[in-house]
Each structure stands twice: as structure tokens, then as C-alpha cells.
Amino acid sequence: MQTHQEELADRIARALPRDGDIETQPGVHYRRNSHPTEPVYGTAPPSFCVIAQGSKRILLGDEAFRYDPAHYLITTMELPLVGEVIEASSTRPYLSFRLELDASVVTSVMVESGHVHPNGDGSEKAVDVSPLEADLLDATLRLVRLAEVPDDYRVLAPLVTREIVYRLLVGVQGNRMRHLAKFGGHAHRMVRAIETIRENFDKPLSIDEIARDLHMSVSGFHAHFKAVTAMSPLQFQKQFRLQEARRLMLNEDIDAAQAGFRVGYDDASHFSREYKRHFGKPQ
């Protein structure tokens, strides 16, 4: 495994000689940092993440997940996360690989492999870290090699991607991967709930209405939502609102009052207090 990890680091470093990130093929991302970073707030699509060199910490609500070359991270829903590179230097930069997980591919592999019926109830948290096994590292490295040869990539990458998905399904993350499946159960209901809140984040949140649409009791909905996201529906909406407001102020050069109003806050002072509490500094 050490030889494969060194080769993975070398190929990412050659593809990305300076700090930053690139999407080397659709859905395949590399990142490089030559020093530890400040916390970065944002969301990312469901992904499988491997670190070739260095280490990183991810925060979901009040829970922290640290991973490194011996571990991989998986996210199965688009949640508000905080990421921080904690181990990197100019001589040994942080180097990472991220593969976006396509729900249709996950569903197809689940059906073809016969791993449709989970052992749990779909309430596994949507972020986790697990030891990186040799077969999964090998498939990851083969996908990175293919990314350097576009003609080969078009033909062979879908097969390697399906292998990665399959190995995640038959490994310790199998139940968590069910969040991405396009069929029923509590996991699929939580995906629908998150999509509803994200699409209507600037509007008042009606827990009763969402629970009714999902054919769940309010208490049952609360319990499953928090089990998956590590936060309540209202906390989820608030974090998503604040991250969107931050994006608006940074990218569209609007003031705090305008940003707060656009994400659903009627009271500018209330928005300012919550923004400072969440990000640790005034807007």
C-alpha cells in the first residue's frame, strides 16, 4: 500500500504543481496545499475522498472527523461542512483526491450486486471516516492513472468508478451508501427532506409539512434527520443560510443587510449575531 500511496501522491503533485484545486476529469478533483489552512465553510456533493499526503479535519455540526493517507472519508448527502487542512508543508504538501458519487451509478451497482437490502434503517450519519483498504486504494490509483490518458479514460473510467462504488458497498460503508440509492426507506426520505430544505432555505421552515409529505411523524422525522446530519432541521437550515450569505458577500460584493435579507433574515441585527456566532467574526 505504501508504494501505491507514494505513486498516488506523485501523480497528483505532477498534475497540480501549485497550491489550488483542479477537476482533472468530470467529477474527479485534486487539491494541493503547502501549509495548514484556516477553516473553510461550504458544501460538497456526495463524494469519496482519499488523502495521498497530509491530513485534514472535517466538522459536521459539533462532530469532528479527521482523516489521512490511512483513512478515507465519505459524504453521502450535500451538507454544510467545515474543512481544515491540519498537516501540510512546502516539502510535503497536502495532496488529496475526491470522486463525486453519482446516485444513479450507486443504485445500479446496488441492484446488480444484490446489495439492495441494508442491515440498518438508513439512519447512519451522512459523513464518516474508515480505514483505507488495499483494494480500494488500488482502484483509486488506477482511476488517477486513467485520468492522464483521455482516450483510455472515456472507455475504462466508468468500469473503475463502478468498482470503487462496489467496494464501498461491500465494505463498512455499505449502509451509508444507501443514502444515495433511488428507492424508498428512511434514507431516501432524509435525502428528500434535505433537498426540500436546501431548495427553500430562504423561506420559513415547516417541520410539520415536511414530515407529512414524507409520511412520517414529526418526532420520527426529527430523530432520523438528526441521526443522519448531526443537527436538527432548523440548525441545518440556519447553517445553509449563513454559508449562502457568506458566499453572496464574498462573490457578489453585497453588504450584510442585503445578504441576510436574501437568505431569509428579516432582522439585520439578528442575522449579524448569528453570523458572528457561526463564523467567529463579524461580517
N, C-alpha and C positions, 0 to 999 in steps of 0.2 A: 504493500500500500504506500510506503514511503516513496518509492520510485514513481508511482502514479501521481502522488501529491506534488512531488517536485516538478514533474512534467506539466501538470495542470497549471502550477504557478508560473512556470516558464512561458507557456503558451499564452496565458492571459497577460503577462507582463509584456510580451512582444506585440500583442495586439493592441495594448494600451500603454504606451511608453511614458505617458504623463498622467498626473492625477486627473480623475474625472470618471465618467462612465460612458459606455457605448452599448448600443443594441447591435451586436455583430450579425445577427440573423433575426427575423421576426420572432419576438418572444424570448430571445436569448440575450442576456445582459451581462456585461462585465463591469466591475468597479475597481478603482485603484485609489488608495490614499497613502501618502507618505508620512502622515502624522495622525495621532488621535484627533477625533473631531468633537465639536460641540454636539449636543442632542439635535437631531433633525426630525421635525414633525411632518407627518404625511400619511398617505395611504398607498397601498400597492395591491395589484390584483393577486389572486391566489397564485402562490409560487413555491418552487422547490429551490432552496438556497444552499450553496456549498462555499465554504471559505478555503481557498488554497493556501493562504498565508495571513497571519494576524488573527484578531478576534474582534467580536462585536457583541453589543448588548442591545436587546430589543425590549421595550416596555409596552405592555398591553394593560391599560388601566393601572392597577397597583402591582401587577406581576412583572417580574423581570426574567428574561431568557438570554443566557449567554451561550454563544457557540464559537467554534474554532475549527481547525482542519480535521479534528477527530469527530466532529458532530455536524449534522445538517439541521437546517430549520425549515419547517413547512408552515405555510399560511394557506388556509382553505376558504377564507372569506375576505372581502375588502374591508378592513377595519382601520380606524385611526391608530397609528403606531408611532412610537418614538424610537429612532435608531441612533446608536452612538458607537463609532469605531473606537475601541479602547486599547488596541495593540497594533502599532504601526510605526515604521521609521523609514528614513531615506534609504537605508541599506536593506531593510526587509519590509517593504511596503505591504499594506493590507491589500489583498487581491481576492476578489470573490466572483462567483458565477451564480446567476439566477435564471431559472427557467419558469416562464409563466405556465400555469396548469390550465389547460383547456377543458371545460366541463364536458363537452361532447366526446373528447378523447377518453376522459376518465370513465364516463358512462359506458362507452363502447368496450373498453378493456375490462371493466367490471362484468359486463354481460358475457363477453367471450371467455373469460377465465372462470366464470362461475362464482365469483366473489360478490354476489348481489346482496346476500343476506348478512347483515352485520352481527357481531356479537354484542354490541351495545345498543343504546337507544338514540344515537346521533347527537348526544349532548356533550361530546368531547369538546374541549376548548379549541378554537379555530387557529391557534398558534401552538407549536411545540418544537422541542429540540430533541434529537435522538442520535445515538452513535452512528457514524457513517460506516456502513459495511462495505467490504471489498467489491462485491458485485455492483453495488450502486455507484461507487466511485469509478469503477471501470466503465460503466455505461456513460457516466458524465464526461469522462475524459474522451471517450470515442465521439461524443457529440461535439465537443470542443475541437477535436481534430477535423471533423467533417466541416465545421464552420469555416475552415480555412480553404475549402475546396468547393465553391458554389455548385458546380455541376453534380458532384457526389452528394452534397447536402440535400439538394432537392429530392433525390431519389431515396437516400438512405436515412436521413434525419427523422422522418416520420416513424420509421421502424425503431430507431434507438429511443425516441421520445416515448413510444408506447412501452418499450422495455422498462424505462425509468418509472413510468406510471405503474406498470405491473409490479415492479419490485417494491414500490411504496405501498401498493395494495396488499401484498402478501406479507409485508413487514409489520412493525409495531404501529405504523400509522394507518393501517387499513381502515379502521372505523372512522378515523378523522377524514380520510379521503372521501367518505360517503357524503360529506357536506357538498361536494361538487357534483354528485350524481343527479341526473334529471328524472328522478322518480320520488315517490312520496316518503312519508315519515317525518319525524320531528326535525331532522337535519335539514330537509328540504324546506320545511316551514320556517326555520330560522333564516335560511337564505332569502326567502321571500320577504320576511319581516325586515331584514337589513336593507334589501333593495327598496322597500317601501319608505323606510325612514330616510335613506340617502336621497331618493328622488323627491322627497317632500320635506327636506331638512329645514327649510325656511318657513314652514307652516306649523301651527300648533299641533302637538302630538297627541293623538287619541289612542291610548292603550286599549281601551275597550273595543274600539272599532277594529284595530289590527288583530286583536285576539279573536274577535268574532269572525273576521274574514278567514282566519287560519283554522277555524273550528276548534279553538282551544279555550279553556278557562283563563281568566286574567292571571290568576295565581300560577297556573301551569305555564303560561306564556312567559311570565317574569322569570320563573325558575329556569326554564330551558334557555332563554335568551342570555341570562347571566352566566349560566354554565358554559355557553359557547363563546361569549365575547368578554367575559370577566368584568362586565359592567351592566348597569340597568339600561333599559331602552332610553330613558331620559338622559342618563350620563353619556350614552353613545351619541345621541342627537347633539348634545352640548359640545362634545369634543369635535364632532364633524363640523358643526357651525363655526367653532373657533379656528379650526385649521383652514376652513374655506375663507374666513375673514382675513387670516394672516396671508393667504395666497393672494387675495384681492389687493391688500395693501402693498405687498411686495411687487406684484406683477402689473397691476393696473394703476398704481400711484394714486389711490384714493385715500381719504382720511378715515379715521377710526369711526366717526359717526356714520358715514356713508356705508362703510363695510359692515358695521353692526346692523344697520337697517336692512341691508341686502341679504343678510343671513338669518334674519328673523327677530332681531332685538329691537323693541320699540323704545327702550330706555338706554340712552348712550352711557350714562354713568354705571348702569348695571352691566352693560357689555364691557366697559373698561375694567371693572372689578374682576369679572370672570376671566377676561383675557390675561390680566396680571397674575391671577391665581394659577392659571393653567401654564403659562409660558414663563412665569417667574420674573417678568419685566413689563413695564408699561408699553402700550403700542405706539 
